Amino acid sequence: MEIERGGYEFEVDYIRNCGSDNIVELSDKFSVVLKPNCEVHINGCITSHANITSAMVDFTAQKDSIKLSGTRDGCKQLDKVKSSRDIQMGLEILGLPKSCPINKGTVCLGNKPINVSKYKSLLNLFAGNLKGKAVTTTNAGKTCMEFSGKLVNGFMKTIGLGVIG
C-alpha cells in the first residue's frame, strides 16, 4: 500500500499477529494509512479474549539500522499517557481503553481518522525502513504483534537520494 502525504509516501508491508493463541488479536487486513490531508486512518478490529489487569510488554523497534528494545508495564504506560492530551484524544477517537483493566471484547476501528498535521515537521525524522515487534505477557496469557513499513520522502526518492528498499 502506498499513500502520498505532501511529499511523503507511507508503504506498509504488514501489521499482523505474530504468535498463536494470542490473548489479544488484530483482525485480518488491519491497516494504517496516511492520507494526503495529514490524517492517519486506522481500520480493523482488536479483540481481547479475556479481561486484562496486567500487561508487561517486551518490544523492539527499528528505524533503518537504529534499534531500540525494552520492557514496559503496559498498564503503567496507559496511566502515563493521561498527561498527554494528544494520546488521550487518539485513544478516545479510536474507542480504545485509556486504563487497565481492559475488558474482554472487540473494538472495531472502522477507518477512524486521527489528524497528525501538527507533527508533519517531524516526518523526516521517521523517514526510513521501520519495523517493530511487541510480545505482551498479561494475567490471562500472551500476545504478539509486529509491523514493517517504510516512510519515504517523495522528493528525495524522485532525485534518487531517498530510502529505496
DODRENMAR-826437 format. One line per field, with one value per atom (N, C-alpha, C): residue in one letter; atom name; x, y, z. Coordinates in steps of 0.05 Angstrom, whole numbers, always signed. Example, Ala and Ser with C-alpha at 12.3 -4.5 7.8 and 13.67 -1.06 7.14 Angstrom:
res <- (a,a,a,s,s,s);
atom <- (N,CA,C,N,CA,C);
X <- (+264,+246,+264,+257,+273,+258);
Y <- (-114,-90,-66,-45,-21,+1);
Z <- (+156,+156,+156,+142,+143,+157);
This chain:
res <- (m,m,m,e,e,e,i,i,i,e,e,e,r,r,r,g,g,g,g,g,g,y,y,y,e,e,e,f,f,f,e,e,e,v,v,v,d,d,d,y,y,y,i,i,i,r,r,r,n,n,n,c,c,c,g,g,g,s,s,s,d,d,d,n,n,n,i,i,i,v,v,v,e,e,e,l,l,l,s,s,s,d,d,d,k,k,k,f,f,f,s,s,s,v,v,v,v,v,v,l,l,l,k,k,k,p,p,p,n,n,n,c,c,c,e,e,e,v,v,v,h,h,h,i,i,i,n,n,n,g,g,g,c,c,c,i,i,i,t,t,t,s,s,s,h,h,h,a,a,a,n,n,n,i,i,i,t,t,t,s,s,s,a,a,a,m,m,m,v,v,v,d,d,d,f,f,f,t,t,t,a,a,a,q,q,q,k,k,k,d,d,d,s,s,s,i,i,i,k,k,k,l,l,l,s,s,s,g,g,g,t,t,t,r,r,r,d,d,d,g,g,g,c,c,c,k,k,k,q,q,q,l,l,l,d,d,d,k,k,k,v,v,v,k,k,k,s,s,s,s,s,s,r,r,r,d,d,d,i,i,i,q,q,q,m,m,m,g,g,g,l,l,l,e,e,e,i,i,i,l,l,l,g,g,g,l,l,l,p,p,p,k,k,k,s,s,s,c,c,c,p,p,p,i,i,i,n,n,n,k,k,k,g,g,g,t,t,t,v,v,v,c,c,c,l,l,l,g,g,g,n,n,n,k,k,k,p,p,p,i,i,i,n,n,n,v,v,v,s,s,s,k,k,k,y,y,y,k,k,k,s,s,s,l,l,l,l,l,l,n,n,n,l,l,l,f,f,f,a,a,a,g,g,g,n,n,n,l,l,l,k,k,k,g,g,g,k,k,k,a,a,a,v,v,v,t,t,t,t,t,t,t,t,t,n,n,n,a,a,a,g,g,g,k,k,k,t,t,t,c,c,c,m,m,m,e,e,e,f,f,f,s,s,s,g,g,g,k,k,k,l,l,l,v,v,v,n,n,n,g,g,g,f,f,f,m,m,m,k,k,k,t,t,t,i,i,i,g,g,g,l,l,l,g,g,g,v,v,v,i,i,i,g,g,g);
atom <- (N,CA,C,N,CA,C,N,CA,C,N,CA,C,N,CA,C,N,CA,C,N,CA,C,N,CA,C,N,CA,C,N,CA,C,N,CA,C,N,CA,C,N,CA,C,N,CA,C,N,CA,C,N,CA,C,N,CA,C,N,CA,C,N,CA,C,N,CA,C,N,CA,C,N,CA,C,N,CA,C,N,CA,C,N,CA,C,N,CA,C,N,CA,C,N,CA,C,N,CA,C,N,CA,C,N,CA,C,N,CA,C,N,CA,C,N,CA,C,N,CA,C,N,CA,C,N,CA,C,N,CA,C,N,CA,C,N,CA,C,N,CA,C,N,CA,C,N,CA,C,N,CA,C,N,CA,C,N,CA,C,N,CA,C,N,CA,C,N,CA,C,N,CA,C,N,CA,C,N,CA,C,N,CA,C,N,CA,C,N,CA,C,N,CA,C,N,CA,C,N,CA,C,N,CA,C,N,CA,C,N,CA,C,N,CA,C,N,CA,C,N,CA,C,N,CA,C,N,CA,C,N,CA,C,N,CA,C,N,CA,C,N,CA,C,N,CA,C,N,CA,C,N,CA,C,N,CA,C,N,CA,C,N,CA,C,N,CA,C,N,CA,C,N,CA,C,N,CA,C,N,CA,C,N,CA,C,N,CA,C,N,CA,C,N,CA,C,N,CA,C,N,CA,C,N,CA,C,N,CA,C,N,CA,C,N,CA,C,N,CA,C,N,CA,C,N,CA,C,N,CA,C,N,CA,C,N,CA,C,N,CA,C,N,CA,C,N,CA,C,N,CA,C,N,CA,C,N,CA,C,N,CA,C,N,CA,C,N,CA,C,N,CA,C,N,CA,C,N,CA,C,N,CA,C,N,CA,C,N,CA,C,N,CA,C,N,CA,C,N,CA,C,N,CA,C,N,CA,C,N,CA,C,N,CA,C,N,CA,C,N,CA,C,N,CA,C,N,CA,C,N,CA,C,N,CA,C,N,CA,C,N,CA,C,N,CA,C,N,CA,C,N,CA,C,N,CA,C,N,CA,C,N,CA,C,N,CA,C,N,CA,C,N,CA,C,N,CA,C,N,CA,C,N,CA,C,N,CA,C,N,CA,C,N,CA,C,N,CA,C,N,CA,C,N,CA,C,N,CA,C,N,CA,C,N,CA,C,N,CA,C,N,CA,C,N,CA,C,N,CA,C,N,CA,C,N,CA,C,N,CA,C,N,CA,C,N,CA,C,N,CA,C,N,CA,C,N,CA,C,N,CA,C,N,CA,C,N,CA,C,N,CA,C,N,CA,C);
X <- (+17,+0,+18,+11,+28,+10,+16,+0,+19,+13,+30,+18,+34,+25,+45,+37,+54,+83,+90,+118,+127,+110,+117,+99,+111,+96,+99,+77,+78,+70,+89,+85,+85,+63,+61,+65,+86,+90,+70,+68,+49,+45,+22,+15,-1,+11,-2,+4,-12,-6,+18,+35,+58,+60,+40,+40,+14,+14,-10,-23,-49,-64,-60,-60,-58,-82,-77,-99,-112,-96,-106,-98,-118,-112,-122,-106,-114,-129,-149,-164,-147,-155,-141,-145,-125,-126,-127,-116,-114,-96,-104,-88,-85,-63,-58,-50,-64,-59,-55,-35,-30,-43,-63,-78,-66,-71,-60,-67,-89,-98,-85,-64,-48,-65,-81,-95,-86,-83,-77,-103,-109,-134,-127,-139,-134,-160,-157,-181,-176,-196,-194,-204,-203,-214,-191,-194,-176,-194,-187,-203,-187,-198,-186,-202,-190,-204,-208,-198,-201,-198,-207,-203,-173,-161,-133,-129,-115,-110,-80,-63,-34,-23,-2,+9,+38,+57,+85,+92,+102,+107,+137,+147,+175,+173,+189,+186,+214,+213,+236,+225,+239,+231,+257,+254,+278,+272,+290,+289,+316,+315,+340,+358,+382,+400,+399,+382,+379,+358,+366,+347,+343,+319,+312,+295,+301,+286,+283,+263,+260,+235,+229,+205,+191,+165,+148,+124,+114,+89,+67,+52,+31,+10,+2,-19,-7,+18,+30,+34,+40,+44,+17,-5,-31,-36,-29,-31,-15,+10,+28,+17,+3,-7,-30,-40,-62,-52,-26,-15,-12,-15,-13,-41,-49,-76,-79,-58,-59,-64,-49,-52,-80,-88,-115,-137,-134,-153,-153,-129,-127,-141,-136,-148,-179,-188,-217,-229,-217,-227,-229,-209,-209,-226,-235,-251,-235,-209,-192,-190,-184,-183,-161,-166,-147,-134,-142,-130,-136,-123,-129,-150,-167,-168,-179,-171,-182,-201,-226,-247,-246,-254,-257,-277,-270,-288,-273,-288,-277,-283,-263,-266,-259,-278,-273,-268,-247,-238,-251,-260,-276,-265,-239,-227,-229,-224,-226,-201,-204,-181,-170,-144,-130,-114,-119,-104,-76,-56,-28,-14,-29,-16,+3,-2,+17,+44,+46,+72,+85,+74,+85,+114,+123,+151,+170,+159,+176,+177,+161,+160,+188,+205,+231,+248,+243,+258,+250,+226,+217,+220,+229,+233,+254,+247,+265,+249,+264,+252,+245,+220,+210,+200,+207,+195,+194,+176,+174,+159,+163,+150,+145,+122,+116,+104,+116,+106,+97,+71,+59,+50,+59,+51,+30,+6,-16,-23,-40,-51,-66,-75,-91,-76,-52,-37,-20,-8,+10,-3,+9,+1,+26,+26,+49,+38,+49,+42,+67,+67,+91,+83,+100,+95,+121,+118,+141,+130,+145,+137,+159,+153,+173,+159,+172,+163,+184,+176,+194,+188,+209,+206,+204,+181,+176,+195,+202,+221,+248,+258,+284,+285,+262,+261,+263,+249,+249,+277,+293,+320,+341,+331,+349,+364,+357,+371,+354,+330,+312,+317,+300,+302,+289,+305,+294,+301,+279,+282,+287);
Y <- (-23,+0,+24,+44,+67,+92,+110,+135,+158,+180,+203,+224,+238,+259,+282,+302,+325,+319,+301,+294,+269,+257,+232,+209,+186,+162,+143,+130,+111,+84,+66,+39,+19,+5,-15,-43,-57,-85,-103,-100,-115,-104,-109,-104,-130,-146,-172,-184,-204,-221,-238,-243,-259,-284,-289,-313,-329,-352,-368,-365,-370,-368,-341,-319,-292,-286,-273,-265,-239,-224,-200,-204,-200,-204,-181,-176,-157,-173,-160,-173,-175,-194,-196,-169,-162,-137,-112,-114,-90,-70,-45,-26,+1,+14,+42,+56,+79,+93,+123,+135,+164,+177,+194,+207,+234,+244,+270,+293,+292,+314,+312,+296,+293,+279,+260,+244,+215,+202,+174,+159,+140,+125,+96,+87,+61,+45,+22,+6,-23,-35,-62,-65,-89,-95,-106,-101,-112,-127,-153,-169,-178,-173,-183,-208,-231,-256,-260,-241,-243,-215,-212,-187,-186,-162,-158,-138,-147,-130,-123,-138,-131,-139,-123,-128,-118,-137,-130,-133,-111,-111,-111,-132,-133,-124,-103,-92,-88,-88,-79,-61,-39,-21,-14,-12,-7,+13,+32,+50,+48,+37,+30,+14,+23,+6,+14,+33,+41,+24,+10,-9,-1,-3,+4,-20,-29,-50,-45,-58,-55,-70,-65,-77,-55,-54,-33,-47,-35,-43,-29,-44,-33,-16,-26,-11,+15,+14,+39,+59,+49,+66,+80,+65,+78,+100,+95,+116,+140,+136,+158,+175,+163,+178,+196,+193,+212,+240,+245,+272,+282,+265,+273,+276,+300,+306,+293,+294,+283,+253,+239,+210,+203,+217,+212,+216,+238,+243,+221,+211,+190,+164,+157,+133,+136,+161,+166,+164,+176,+175,+146,+130,+102,+84,+94,+77,+56,+62,+43,+50,+30,+35,+54,+71,+90,+82,+59,+49,+19,+7,-21,-21,-40,-65,-59,-77,-77,-101,-95,-115,-132,-157,-177,-165,-168,-158,-149,-139,-130,-101,-86,-58,-56,-47,-44,-14,-8,+20,+33,+18,+28,+52,+52,+73,+100,+101,+126,+143,+169,+187,+200,+203,+219,+240,+265,+287,+289,+287,+289,+313,+332,+355,+371,+371,+386,+373,+348,+333,+331,+344,+339,+348,+368,+376,+354,+334,+313,+288,+288,+264,+256,+276,+269,+253,+257,+242,+212,+206,+179,+166,+182,+171,+148,+126,+103,+78,+56,+30,+27,+20,+18,-10,-20,-46,-48,-64,-67,-93,-101,-125,-121,-130,-129,-155,-167,-191,-183,-186,-177,-201,-202,-222,-210,-220,-210,-230,-222,-240,-264,-261,-282,-297,-289,-303,-284,-293,-277,-268,-247,-238,-227,-228,-218,-204,-180,-164,-153,-150,-139,-122,-104,-88,-83,-77,-69,-50,-29,-9,+10,+30,+49,+76,+97,+124,+137,+146,+156,+185,+201,+229,+227,+233,+230,+246,+270,+288,+275,+265,+252,+227,+212,+188,+195,+217,+225,+232,+245,+252,+231,+208,+185,+184,+202,+202,+191,+183,+174,+145,+136,+108,+91,+74,+56,+28,+13,-13,-34);
Z <- (+0,+0,+0,-16,-18,-18,+0,+2,+3,-11,-10,+7,+23,+41,+39,+21,+19,+16,-2,-6,+7,+24,+38,+28,+25,+19,+43,+50,+72,+60,+61,+50,+73,+76,+98,+86,+96,+87,+101,+128,+144,+171,+182,+210,+217,+236,+240,+268,+273,+297,+291,+310,+305,+323,+338,+355,+352,+362,+362,+389,+391,+416,+430,+414,+425,+442,+465,+482,+471,+456,+441,+412,+394,+365,+348,+328,+307,+286,+274,+252,+227,+210,+184,+169,+154,+138,+155,+180,+197,+182,+181,+164,+178,+170,+178,+153,+147,+122,+128,+116,+118,+94,+99,+77,+70,+46,+38,+56,+70,+88,+115,+118,+142,+164,+156,+175,+173,+196,+197,+200,+183,+184,+193,+214,+225,+220,+208,+201,+210,+223,+232,+260,+270,+297,+315,+340,+361,+380,+384,+402,+426,+450,+474,+482,+484,+491,+521,+537,+566,+578,+603,+617,+625,+620,+625,+648,+668,+691,+694,+680,+680,+652,+644,+618,+617,+615,+612,+582,+570,+541,+536,+522,+513,+483,+477,+450,+437,+411,+395,+373,+368,+347,+332,+306,+290,+268,+264,+241,+227,+203,+189,+207,+213,+230,+260,+267,+295,+308,+330,+343,+372,+381,+409,+419,+444,+455,+485,+497,+525,+535,+560,+573,+587,+584,+597,+609,+631,+643,+627,+612,+595,+609,+633,+648,+659,+668,+678,+655,+631,+607,+600,+602,+598,+618,+643,+664,+657,+647,+640,+617,+598,+575,+582,+606,+615,+615,+618,+617,+588,+568,+540,+528,+525,+514,+486,+470,+442,+443,+459,+461,+472,+493,+504,+483,+467,+446,+425,+418,+398,+408,+433,+444,+445,+452,+453,+425,+405,+378,+369,+375,+366,+384,+407,+424,+439,+443,+457,+487,+503,+532,+539,+560,+569,+595,+605,+630,+633,+652,+659,+681,+683,+667,+639,+621,+594,+592,+586,+586,+561,+565,+543,+523,+497,+477,+452,+433,+407,+403,+394,+386,+357,+340,+312,+306,+293,+290,+266,+246,+224,+210,+203,+187,+200,+226,+241,+237,+232,+227,+252,+252,+273,+258,+263,+250,+262,+246,+256,+243,+233,+219,+237,+263,+280,+282,+272,+274,+246,+225,+199,+196,+212,+210,+220,+235,+246,+228,+206,+189,+179,+173,+162,+182,+208,+228,+227,+218,+217,+189,+170,+143,+144,+131,+130,+133,+136,+140,+169,+175,+202,+208,+231,+239,+269,+279,+307,+314,+339,+349,+379,+388,+417,+425,+446,+459,+487,+491,+516,+533,+558,+577,+595,+595,+611,+633,+651,+671,+659,+634,+621,+599,+592,+571,+556,+534,+518,+492,+480,+454,+440,+413,+398,+373,+368,+345,+333,+306,+293,+268,+260,+236,+221,+196,+179,+158,+153,+133,+127,+111,+102,+99,+110,+105,+88,+64,+44,+37,+37,+27,-3,-14,-43,-60,-51,-66,-67,-44,-43,-60,-60,-76,-106,-113,-141,-151,-134,-143,-136,-125,-121,-95,-76,-51,-28,-33,-12,-4,+14,+23,+2,-10,-31,-22,-16,-4,-23);
